[in-house]
């Protein structure tokens, strides 16, 4: 079995664009609930559901854009790419699933204005997101071995 390097740039671009499609479509569905005056979404008693589902839409869309930006950043870094690429990829992907899913599930089975138990996924997703962002920020430091500038000889790395 050969070790084929993972193309993180392509992976996260693909995750990002597909996620953006899904969450934009979800946003359109939420807008149609408004347009058709769907009681299960608009009634005052369902305010928690409305809030949770809007948060799922917004967080999912934003994380989709973060995936695209990470894919572009890794692609621009070339090979070798970012330090801790595998850990960043795993935590960013986990955050991209758990944050919006937690908000979405929190819109089901809510009690007295409190979201359902699915919202417990949100803090886990938030920690994964902060971990991914922190590792990514550390990987962009100047002089990091995995992010050395790949310029042709004779050109200075200074600005």
SVG drawing of the C-alpha trace seen along z (x, -y; Angstrom):
<svg xmlns="http://www.w3.org/2000/svg" viewBox="-49 -45 69 47">
<polyline fill="none" stroke="black" stroke-width="0.4" points="0.0,0.0 1.5,-3.4 1.1,-6.6 -0.5,-9.0 -0.3,-12.6 -3.8,-14.1 -4.6,-17.1 -6.0,-19.3 -6.5,-22.2 -8.8,-20.3 -10.5,-18.5 -11.4,-21.7 -12.4,-23.6 -14.8,-20.7 -16.2,-20.6 -16.6,-24.3 -18.4,-24.6 -20.7,-21.7 -21.4,-23.0 -22.2,-26.5 -24.6,-24.9 -26.4,-23.0 -26.6,-25.9 -27.6,-28.4 -30.4,-26.0 -31.3,-25.6 -31.5,-29.4 -33.8,-29.5 -36.0,-26.9 -36.2,-29.0 -37.1,-32.0 -39.9,-29.9 -41.2,-29.1 -41.6,-32.8 -43.2,-33.4 -45.7,-30.6 -46.3,-31.5 -45.5,-28.0 -46.8,-28.0 -44.3,-25.3 -41.6,-27.9 -43.3,-31.3 -45.6,-30.9 -44.4,-32.8 -44.2,-29.4 -41.6,-28.3 -39.3,-31.3 -36.5,-29.0 -36.8,-26.8 -36.5,-29.8 -33.5,-31.1 -31.7,-27.8 -32.3,-27.1 -31.2,-30.6 -28.0,-30.0 -27.5,-26.7 -27.8,-28.4 -25.4,-31.2 -22.8,-29.1 -22.9,-26.5 -22.5,-29.2 -19.7,-30.9 -17.8,-27.7 -18.2,-26.7 -16.4,-30.0 -13.7,-29.2 -13.2,-25.8 -12.8,-27.5 -10.4,-30.0 -8.4,-27.3 -8.3,-25.3 -7.0,-28.4 -4.4,-29.1 -3.1,-25.6 -3.0,-25.7 -1.1,-29.0 1.4,-27.6 2.4,-24.9 4.3,-21.8 5.3,-21.4 2.0,-23.0 0.9,-24.1 2.3,-22.7 -0.3,-20.4 -2.4,-20.1 -4.0,-16.9 -5.0,-18.2 -6.4,-21.4 -8.3,-19.5 -9.8,-17.1 -10.8,-19.9 -12.1,-22.2 -14.2,-19.4 -15.5,-18.4 -16.5,-22.1 -18.2,-22.4 -20.4,-19.4 -21.0,-19.8 -21.7,-23.6 -24.5,-23.8 -25.8,-20.3 -26.0,-21.3 -28.0,-24.4 -30.2,-22.6 -31.0,-19.7 -31.4,-22.3 -34.5,-23.5 -36.2,-20.1 -37.7,-19.2 -37.1,-22.5 -38.6,-23.1 -39.9,-26.4 -37.7,-28.5 -34.6,-26.4 -33.1,-24.5 -33.2,-20.7 -30.3,-18.5 -28.7,-18.7 -27.4,-22.1 -24.8,-20.3 -22.9,-19.7 -22.3,-23.4 -19.6,-23.9 -17.7,-20.8 -17.8,-22.3 -16.7,-25.7 -13.7,-24.2 -12.8,-22.3 -13.2,-25.6 -11.0,-27.5 -8.4,-24.7 -8.4,-24.7 -8.1,-28.5 -5.3,-28.5 -3.3,-25.8 -3.8,-27.6 -2.7,-30.9 0.4,-29.2 1.2,-27.7 1.3,-31.1 4.2,-32.3 7.2,-33.5 10.0,-31.0 7.8,-28.0 9.5,-24.9 6.3,-23.7 5.5,-27.1 8.7,-28.2 8.4,-30.4 9.0,-28.5 10.4,-31.4 12.9,-30.9 16.5,-31.3 17.8,-34.9 14.6,-36.4 14.5,-37.6 11.9,-36.4 11.8,-39.9 9.1,-42.4"/>
</svg>
